[in-house]
Amino acid sequence: MLVPKTILISGASSGLGQALALAYANKNTVLFLAGRDRLRLSATASACEKLGAKVYTDCFDITDAKLAENWVLTCHDKQAFDLVIANAGISGGNYGQMENTKQSYQIISTNVLGVMYTVIPAISVMQHSSGGQIAIIGSLAGLKGFPGAPAYCASKASIKVWADSLRPTLKKDNIFLSLVCPGFIKTSMTDQNKFPMPLMMSAERAAKIIKNGLEKKKPWIIFPKTIYVIIQMLNMLPIAISDHLLARLPKKQGLE
Ligand SMILES: NC(=O)c1ccc[n+]([C@@H]2O[C@H](COP(=O)([O-])OP(=O)(O)OC[C@H]3O[C@@H](n4cnc5c(N)ncnc54)[C@H](OP(=O)(O)O)[C@@H]3O)[C@@H](O)[C@H]2O)c1
């Protein structure tokens, strides 16, 4: 069982990232937390400090490759981390239409490039030390294209394939990579959705499942299993039938 002591988490200023920070916070842990909103990130840090953790925070945009790399390397210089969680992500929505070009650009930049900008420097430092563990936060939406959020689904599918490509060769460097694919979690990301979200869970519960899966070094941490099975069944249907069913699903609204 892997019990990490020094953990770096992107997107820790709210939602799942905040819940993960709190799940790992105790008197034996050092947390490196990042986000863009200074106030919300400080609130996460204070809550983690109350639980006994030593916390460092940095505010920057994860889509800036130089800033992201600098964050990872500077944190590692302060104290070598044993777990990196690439969690920062956004979704879009365009009043029931597909995401527009601006949203699509932001989604791909954050959910794909932002993850790569975090994970690539982390791999590099881990390869030159004693290894470590990396968690990439994907989504069940990356296992099947869903109408209303094509750019979001594409971003999560992309990062899934990237994670699956990396994992086999990292093992020789004692680096364990897990792809996390959650279903609906109650956060500000889902608060904008006006449709029913089956089996939605709290961020705290999701963080617990992820932490448990990471301790067992699971290559894939996918939940809830019921929705995963439904997606697998959809993937096995003839494409004309699955298109027909998916076209009837409610679409993400979004703010823009
Ligand atoms: N909620 C769900 O149902 C669900 C399901 C599956 C997967 N996920 C994934 O879980 C992850 C966390 O999402 P969440 O639901 O917790 O949403 P959230 O509450 O909106 O949190 C997103 C986090 O990402 C950070 N972030 C976004 N863009 C950033 C950028 N350009 N630079 C730096 N930080 C940035 C945000 O920081 P600031 O607010 O400070 O900008 C925030 O801390 C995402 O990767 C999401 O795709 C969520």
The ligand as an SDF file (V2000), in Angstrom:
LIG
                    3D

 48 52  0  0  0  0  0  0  0  0999 V2000
  -17.5960   17.5590  -11.1710 N   0  0  0  0  0  0  0  0  0  0  0  0
  -17.7340   16.4570  -11.9110 C   0  0  0  0  0  0  0  0  0  0  0  0
  -18.8400   15.8940  -12.0680 O   0  0  0  0  0  0  0  0  0  0  0  0
  -16.5230   15.8280  -12.5450 C   0  0  0  0  0  0  0  0  0  0  0  0
  -16.6710   14.5440  -13.1010 C   0  0  0  0  0  0  0  0  0  0  0  0
  -15.5640   13.9400  -13.6930 C   0  0  0  0  0  0  0  0  0  0  0  0
  -14.3530   14.5880  -13.7080 C   0  0  0  0  0  0  0  0  0  0  0  0
  -14.2300   15.8400  -13.1630 N   0  0  0  0  0  0  0  0  0  0  0  0
  -12.9330   16.4790  -13.2230 C   0  0  0  0  0  0  0  0  0  0  0  0
  -12.4990   16.8110  -11.9150 O   0  0  0  0  0  0  0  0  0  0  0  0
  -11.5820   17.9090  -11.9830 C   0  0  0  0  0  0  0  0  0  0  0  0
  -11.9770   18.9500  -10.9600 C   0  0  0  0  0  0  0  0  0  0  0  0
  -13.2480   19.4970  -11.3220 O   0  0  0  0  0  0  0  0  0  0  0  0
  -14.3230   19.9860  -10.2520 P   0  0  0  0  0  0  0  0  0  0  0  0
  -15.5810   19.2880  -10.5470 O   0  0  0  0  0  0  0  0  0  0  0  0
  -13.7470   19.9080   -8.8920 O   0  0  0  0  0  0  0  0  0  0  0  0
  -14.5240   21.4870  -10.7430 O   0  0  0  0  0  0  0  0  0  0  0  0
  -14.2680   22.8810   -9.9990 P   0  0  0  0  0  0  0  0  0  0  0  0
  -14.8720   22.8850   -8.6380 O   0  0  0  0  0  0  0  0  0  0  0  0
  -14.6880   23.9100  -10.9650 O   0  0  0  0  0  0  0  0  0  0  0  0
  -12.6760   22.9230   -9.7960 O   0  0  0  0  0  0  0  0  0  0  0  0
  -11.8050   23.0920  -10.8800 C   0  0  0  0  0  0  0  0  0  0  0  0
  -10.4390   23.4440  -10.3340 C   0  0  0  0  0  0  0  0  0  0  0  0
   -9.5400   23.5730  -11.4470 O   0  0  0  0  0  0  0  0  0  0  0  0
   -8.8840   24.8230  -11.3620 C   0  0  0  0  0  0  0  0  0  0  0  0
   -8.6040   25.3780  -12.6800 N   0  0  0  0  0  0  0  0  0  0  0  0
   -9.4400   25.4570  -13.7390 C   0  0  0  0  0  0  0  0  0  0  0  0
   -8.8290   26.0530  -14.7690 N   0  0  0  0  0  0  0  0  0  0  0  0
   -7.5760   26.3570  -14.3500 C   0  0  0  0  0  0  0  0  0  0  0  0
   -6.4640   26.9920  -14.9560 C   0  0  0  0  0  0  0  0  0  0  0  0
   -6.5050   27.4300  -16.2220 N   0  0  0  0  0  0  0  0  0  0  0  0
   -5.3380   27.1530  -14.2320 N   0  0  0  0  0  0  0  0  0  0  0  0
   -5.2750   26.7180  -12.9600 C   0  0  0  0  0  0  0  0  0  0  0  0
   -6.2890   26.0980  -12.3160 N   0  0  0  0  0  0  0  0  0  0  0  0
   -7.4360   25.9340  -13.0030 C   0  0  0  0  0  0  0  0  0  0  0  0
   -9.8580   25.7300  -10.6150 C   0  0  0  0  0  0  0  0  0  0  0  0
   -9.1300   26.7850  -10.0430 O   0  0  0  0  0  0  0  0  0  0  0  0
   -9.7450   28.2930   -9.8870 P   0  0  0  0  0  0  0  0  0  0  0  0
  -11.1930   28.1050   -9.5320 O   0  0  0  0  0  0  0  0  0  0  0  0
   -8.9110   28.8590   -8.7780 O   0  0  0  0  0  0  0  0  0  0  0  0
   -9.5420   28.9340  -11.2020 O   0  0  0  0  0  0  0  0  0  0  0  0
  -10.4240   24.7760   -9.5790 C   0  0  0  0  0  0  0  0  0  0  0  0
   -9.5660   24.6790   -8.4790 O   0  0  0  0  0  0  0  0  0  0  0  0
  -11.6410   18.4150  -13.4270 C   0  0  0  0  0  0  0  0  0  0  0  0
  -10.5330   17.9150  -14.1450 O   0  0  0  0  0  0  0  0  0  0  0  0
  -12.9330   17.8140  -13.9580 C   0  0  0  0  0  0  0  0  0  0  0  0
  -12.9270   17.6720  -15.3590 O   0  0  0  0  0  0  0  0  0  0  0  0
  -15.2840   16.4670  -12.5740 C   0  0  0  0  0  0  0  0  0  0  0  0
  1  2  1  0
  2  3  2  0
  2  4  1  0
  4  5  1  0
  4 48  2  0
  5  6  2  0
  6  7  1  0
  7  8  2  0
  8  9  1  0
  8 48  1  0
  9 10  1  0
  9 46  1  0
 10 11  1  0
 11 12  1  0
 11 44  1  0
 12 13  1  0
 13 14  1  0
 14 15  2  0
 14 16  1  0
 14 17  1  0
 17 18  1  0
 18 19  2  0
 18 20  1  0
 18 21  1  0
 21 22  1  0
 22 23  1  0
 23 24  1  0
 23 42  1  0
 24 25  1  0
 25 26  1  0
 25 36  1  0
 26 27  1  0
 26 35  1  0
 27 28  2  0
 28 29  1  0
 29 30  1  0
 29 35  2  0
 30 31  1  0
 30 32  2  0
 32 33  1  0
 33 34  2  0
 34 35  1  0
 36 37  1  0
 36 42  1  0
 37 38  1  0
 38 39  2  0
 38 40  1  0
 38 41  1  0
 42 43  1  0
 44 45  1  0
 44 46  1  0
 46 47  1  0
M  CHG  2   8   1  16  -1
M  END
$$$$
